[in-house]
């Protein structure tokens, strides 16, 4: 009887050692709370649910405590585990190009083709990236780490993941979560900046309707865009190549099925896997560090600089434009790569001050230019720092 009782207690104790309760630390509960917060933001506040639900639930998955010495091969960082295999798409950097393929297939570049000078607004918004890079260097990050952190200012999650996987794999979880967090908070962060740097008179500037763009122009654009950008920055080829390829599928008129697959089913599948594995990579033991706090701070600063730069550049540009061609500075915020969230904010704020002033199509120009600009900036950083 005593032997049986001892055997039972030993097995019960062994079972307890495998449970999450026995292996939990306060850090795990902090990260679980963060995951729940992300899910709450997505469901209750409708903040980018397509991103925050997979990331939030991934954080829950990645922070279920378990005995790491037992050789269970279930953790995302354990070689050979299912989660580790799925995470290869992030760590090896092949999820982001697939996302860019889908973005290209669903994006209409007509607004940019019709008014090419809007490309300058997208370029101006990239000041956030290089400003954050210099600050990151100043506070002690290595050049490659600083470059990976700075790309958060582009408000482009896939680009941030791609660049950090090449330059700073150990910081990729914090960088990815930071980038997607600020993308989701675009509706909260940008409007105060736009109001701060514009006057009421500037907010009601009405822009002329864009000219009609021919089908031939739409077909030529991705080909010329690829050649121009990648001859200048070959290191941006994985992202820019897939972006322009996806757009050619859309605009060619003969690959409609491929374009629909790239922009719908493929993008949805990759988004699910990318969001979940990025969330799962935020294990408490590796995520809750002083570096993570600095990354979130620098990312926020980069995003503020990028949004401000776009608005201020339009104000400066307007000095040299005739009255009938002036640009509404409210579309300056759309120079970041959060498509089409930033463009919607430009439109909504414009309607707030003049219900007849629709800015969405005008804002889409700098918005899609921001996608190209952030990928070019990533290519520049990768070329110099890799």
N, C-alpha and C positions, 0 to 999 in steps of 0.2 A: 504493500500500500504506500509506504514511504517512497519507494523507488518510483512508483507510478506518479506520485505527487510531484517529486523532484523533476521527473521527465517532463511533466506538463508545464511546470513553472519555467523550466529552461526553454522550452519551445515557445511559451508565451512571451518570455523576455526577448528571445531571438526575433519573434514576430514584431514586437514593439520597436526594436532597433531599426526595422525596415520601414516603419511608418513615417509619414511626414511630420507627425507631432513630435517624434523623438529627435528629428533632424532639423527642426525649424529654429530660425534665429529671428531676432526682431527685424533684421533687414529684409527677410522674406516677407514679413507682414507689411512692411512699408511698400515694397514693390507690388504686392497683391492689391494694396489700397490704390496704388497708382493705376494699375490695370483696370480696376473697377471704376475709377474716376474717368478714364478714357472711354470706357463703354457708356458711362452715364452721359458724358458730353455728346457722344455720337447719337444716343437714342433720345435723350430728353431735350438736348439743345440743337440737335441736327447739325453738329459740327463735323462735316466730312465723314459721315458714317462708313463710307466705302473704305476709308483708310483706318479710322480709329477703332472700329469694331474688330477687324482682324488683328491690329496691333495690340489693342487692349486685352483681347482674349489670349493672344500670344504671350503677353506678359504674365498672365495667370498660369499658362502652361509652363513657361520657363522658370517660374518661382514656386512650383510645388516641391517642397524639400524631399530629398531622398538620400540614402546612404551612398555616397560617391565611391566608397571603397569596396562595394559589393560586386562591382563588375556587371551591373545590370544592363549596360548599354542602352540607356533610355534618355540621357541628357543631350542637349543640343551640341555640347562640346565634346561628347564621347565618340571617338572614331568608330564608324560602323553603325551607329544608331540610326533609326529612321529619321529622327529630327535632324541629325547631323548631315545626312544625305540630302534632305530638302534644303538645309542651310547652305549647301555648296553653291546653290544658285545665287546667294548673297555674297558669300566669301570669295567665290571665283568671279563674281561680277557679271553673270550672264542673265539675271533677271532684269536689270535696268535697261539693256538694249532692247529686250522684248517689249518692255513697257513703252519705250520710245517708238518702236514699230507701231504699236497701237495708237499712240498719241498722233503720229504722222498720219495714220489712216483715218482718224476722226477729226483732223484739224483742217479748217478752211483758211488758207493763207491769203484770201482775196483782199482783205483789208490792208495787209502789208504790201501786197503787190500794187494795189491802187494808189497807195501813198507811201512810197519807200522811205521817206524821211522819218517815219515813225520808228524805223529800225534804230535810229539814234537814241530814242527814249529807252528802248530795251537795252542798248549798250550802256547808257548812263546809269541804269539801275544796277549794273554790275559793280559799281563803285563800292557797294556794300561788301562784296566778296574780298576785294583787295584791301579795303580799310580794315576789315576784321583780320585779314592775314597779317598785316603789320602790327596790330594790337596783340595778336596771339604770339607773334615772335617776341614782342616787348615783354610779355609776362612770363616767358621762359619755355614755350613750346618749341620743339624742334621744327625746322622748316617744313618737313613733309607732314607733320601733325598739324601745323598751322594752316597749311594749304587745305587739308581735308576738313578742318573745322570751318574755315572761312567760306567754303562752298555752300554752307547752310544759308548764307545771305541771298542765294539765288532762289530760295523758296522752291526747290526742286528736289523732292525726295529721292527719285531714282538716280539723279546725277550725284547727289551726296553719297549714296550707297556705293555707286560705281567708283568714285574717286577715293573714298575712304578705304575701300577694299584693296586699292592699289597702293595707297600712301600710308595709311595708319589702320591696319586691320584690328589692332587692339582697342581702338576707339570707335569702331564702326557702330556698335550698338547705341552708344550715347549720341553719336552724330546723326544716325538715322532717326532715332526717336525725337531728337531735338528738331530736325528738319521737318518731319511730318507733324509734329506738335504745332510749330509756327505756321505751317501751311493751313492746318485746321483752324487756327486762331486768326487768320487773315481778316475775317469780318469784325474782329474785336480790335486788332492792332492798327489797321490802316486808316479807318475813318478819322480818328483824332489827328493823325499826321496830316492828312489831306486838308482838314479844316484849319490846322495851325498855319500852314504855309500858303494858303490861298485866301483871297478876299472874296466877298460876296459877288462883286462885279466879275471876277475871273470865273467863278463857279457857274455863271449863267451864259458864258460864251457859247454861241451856237456854231458848230462846224458844218461846212458844206457837205452834202451827201457824197460819198465816195463814188468815183466813176465805176462803170461796169467793167469787169475783168473778163477777157475772153478765155475760152477753154484752152486755146493754144498757150496762152500765158501761164495758165495753171499747170499745164503739163511741163512746160519748159522750166518753171521755177524750181522744182525739186532737183532737177538735173544740174542747173546752173548753181543752185545753192550748195549742193554737195561739192561740186568742183571748186567753187570759190572758198568755202570754209575749210575744207579738208586739205587743199593745197597749202593754205596758210597754217592750219593747225592739224597736221596728220594724226596727232595723238587723240583727237576728238572723234576719230572715224567710227569706233563702235557705237557711239550714241548718235552722232550726226548722220552716219550712213543709214542706220535703221530708221531714223526720223524721216529722212527724205525718201527712203524706199517706201515706207508706209504711205507717205503722201502721194507718191507716184501711183501706187496701187489704187488710191482713192480717185485721183484725177484722170487717169488714163482712159477710163470709160470701158475698158475691156477686161478688167480684173475685179469686178464688183464683188464677187463671192469672196475673193481673197481679202479685199479691204474690209468686208463685213466681219470675216473671221478674225482678222487682226485687231479690229477695233472693238469687238464684242467678246466672243468666247475666249480667245487667247488672252486678251488683256485682263478679263475677269479672273481667269485661272491664275495667271502670274501675280495679279494683285493680291489674291487670297494667300498664295504661298509666300510672297514677299512680305506682306504685312504680318502674317502669323509668325514666320521665322525671325523677322526683325524684332518683334515683340518678345519672342522666346529667348532671344540672345541677351536680354537684359537681366541675366541672373544676378541675384542680389550680391553674390560674392565678388562679381567682377564689375558691376554697374555702379554701386553706391560708393563712389570715391570722390575725392576733392577735384580730380580732373573732370568728372562729369558735371559738377557744378560750374566750373569754368567754361565748359563747352556750351552749356545752356545759356550762360551769360553772354558769351561771345556770339552765339547764334542769334540771340535776341538783338544784340547790338548791330550785327550785320544786317538783319532784317529791317531794322529801323533806318539804318543808313541807306539801304537799297531803295526802300519806299520813298524816303525823303529826297534822294538824289533824282529819282524819276520826276517827281513833282517840281523840284527846283530847276531841273534842266529845261522843262517846258516853259517855265516863267522866263528863264534866260533866253531861250530860243525865240519866244514871242517878241522880244525887243527888236529882232531883226526881220520879223515877218510883217507884211502889210496887214491892215486891219481886217480885211475880208478873208485872210488866210490864217488868222491866229488859231492856236490850238488850246482847247480847254485844259488847264493844268490838272483837272481831276482825273484825266486819263494817264497821268504820269506814274501813278502808283502801279498801273498795270504792266510796267516794265519788268516786274519780277515774274518768275516763271510759274506762278500758281494759276494755271489755265483751267477753267475760265473764271475762277473765283474772283480774282482781282478786277477783271473786266466788268463783272456783275456789280462789284462795289462801286466802280466808277459810275456806272449807269444809275445805280440806286441813289447815290449821293447827288448826281446831277438832277434827277427827277425830284429830289427833295427840295431843291431850290428853284426848279422850273419844271413843272409837270409835263411840259411839251418838249423838253430837251433830252432826246434819247442818245446816249453816248456809247451804247454797247458795241456797235459795229466799229466805231472809231477806236475804242479801247482794245478791241481784239487785235489791232495792228501791233501795238507795243507788247501786248500780252504774248502773242506767238513769237515776236522778236525776242522776248525774254527767254523763251524756251531755247531758241538758237543761241542766244548770248550766254546763257549759263553753261550750255554744253561746250561752247568755244572757250569760256573761262576755265572750265574743268580741263579741257585739252591743253591749254596754256600751262596751268599748274602742273599737270601730269608730265608734260614735256620738259619742264624745268626742274621738277623735284623728284621724279621717279629714278 
